[in-house]
């Protein structure tokens, strides 16, 4: 994997991707830029102090994995929303109020559960505990409508700060996320109160379904 230093990017007239601009780690001259070998937004010094691996973007002192720079340097680009394509990136806000995006989970299988409070989603980690998800799968619970069918507000997610996975909402006041609409349209399905999308380690869409047994079979492969 090749990583260009900031000074080379400027000399070539290129602009670094804003997602990974802060992940460029080489120290130039007297600049006091903290070294961040894995580009996960935590310096090597912070990771060593916390006991996490400074060379692994899935090993972080706090929050969730951030491998966006790995995806960027591997030139991974979204292709579409249909099964078999590399998923377009999209953003969401977690229970801590932090902005996340799909491509930060590059390198591991990710399962996103789109949930409306008025819909029933069987087999969630909240019901079955951590053993529900196969080892090595990043689970993301995306709430998009409250009991009244309105967009989720941040305070609705306050109770989820204690769970060990991202519980997220839309970055806007849309009652149905654009990403969910795109997935449903591309895979010829209707938007419902509970749907799952499985994303492979290379960010390729493995499946989009409302059937929990089907998604479990996909994740078990």
N, C-alpha and C positions, 0 to 999 in steps of 0.2 A: 504494500500500500504506500503510495507516494504522497507526502504532505509538503506543500509549498510554503516557504517562509514568507511572512508578510512583506519583506522588502522585495522579494522576487515578484510577488503579485503586483506590486506597485510599478516595478520596472517594466513589466509586461503589459501594463495598462489594464489589468484585470481587476475586477471587484470581487472580494470574497463574499460568499453567500452569507446573508445576515444571520442565518441560524447558527452558523459555525464561526462567525467572525471572531467571537470571543474565545474560540477553542484553539486558535493558532498559538503554539506554545513556545517557539524559539525566542530566546532573549537576545535582542539586538543592542549593541553598544552599551549604554548605561541605563537603558530602559529597565524598569523594575517590573517586568511582566512575569507573573508567577507561572512556573512550568506546570502544564496540565497534559501529561503524556497521552491520556486516553480521550481527551476532548470532552469530558462529561461535565464541565463547568465547576469542578472541584480541583484545586491545585494539588500537585503531588504531596506537598507538605501537609495539606489538610487531610488527605487520604491516609498518609502514614500515621498521622496523629490519631485518626479515628480507627485505624486498624483495617482499612479497606485497601483494595488492590489498585494502585495508581495506573496500572496498565490494562485495566478491565473496566469498560464503561458500564458494565452491568453491576459493578461493585461500587456503591456510593455511600458516603457517610449519612445521607439523609434524603428522603424522598424516593423518587423512582429512577430507574436506569435512564441514561441520556446518551444514546449512541448515534445521534443525528450527524455528528461529524464523520463517523465511520461510513454512514450511508452516503454522505456527500463526497467523501474522498473515493469511495467505490463507484461513484457516478451512478447511483441508483436514482432513477427518475420515475415518477408516476406515469402509468400508461392509461388507466381507466378505472372503472368500478365493477367490472364483470369478473366472475370466477376465471382464474387463469391469468389475469393481468396483474401487474404491479400496481398496488393501490395508490391513487393520488393521496398526497398528504392533506391533513386537515387538523385544525386546532380545536381545543376544548379546555375547560377550566376545571381543576380538581377541587377536592373538598377543603384544601388549604388556601384556595384562591389563586393558585399558580397556573399560568398558561402552559399547557402541554400540547404536543402534536404527535400524530401517529408514528412518524418516521424516527422518533427517538427510541422506539422499541425494536429497531433494526437488530437482527442477530438472534432473535428468539421467536417462537410462535406466540402470537398474540390473539386472544379471543375477546372481542368487544360484544357486550350484551346491551343492546338498545332497549330500554325499559320505560314504559309509562306507568305511573303509579296506579292507574285504573286497570292495567293489564296484569295478568298472572304469568309470571316467569318461573316455571318449575326448575328445580335442580340448581339453584344459585348457591354460591358459597355461604351466603347468609343463612341458608336453610340447612346445608349439609357440612359446613365447615371447610377447612383448607383442603381436606382430602378429596373434595369434589373435582379439583383441577389436577390434571396430570402434571407430574414434576416437569419443571422447565417451561411451563406455559404462563405467559403474562396475561392476567385477567384484568379487564377494564369494564366497569359498569357505567353505562352512559344513560343517565336519567334525562328524559326530554319533555315530559308533561306531568303536571301534578294531578291530583284527584279531579280537578275541574277541567282538565284538558289545556291549561295554560302553561306557558314556558316555566321551567324550573328556575327559581331564584336561589341565590347563593346560600341563604340561611337554611334552606331545605336540606342542604348537604352537611350541615354542622355536626349532626349526630354520627356521620360517617368518618370523622377524623380519626377514630380509633381503629378502623379496619385496616388490614394489611394490603390493600390493593387500591388503585385509583378509582374513585367514584367521581364522575365528571358530569358537567352540563355544557350547554352550548355557550359560545362566546357572544351570542346575540340574544335578542328576545324572541327568536323564532320558536314556535311551538313544535315544529318538526324540523330537525337538523337537516341541512342541505346534504350532508354526507349520507344520511339514512335514505333520503329520497333518491339520491344518485345510485346507491347500492340496489335499492328495490327496483328502480326503473331498468338498470342495466341487466338485472337478473330476472326480469319479467315477473316480479312479485309485487303484491300490494304492501303498503306500509301498515304494520300492525303494532299492537302494544308491547310486543316482545319478539325481538329478532336478534339473531346472532351472526356475526361475521368472523371467520377464522382467517388470520393472516399468517403466512409462513415466515420463517426467519429472513428470507430475502424480500419481504414485504409483498409477496405475491398472494393474491386472494385464493384461499383454499376452498371456501364455501360460504354461502349466505343462505340462511334458513331460519324458519320459525320452529323447527323440530329439534328439541334438545337431544334426542337420541341420535339424530343425524350429525349434529355438531360434535357430540362425544365420540362418534365413530371416526370423524375427520381428525380430531385431536389425538386419537389413539394410534393413528397410522404412523 
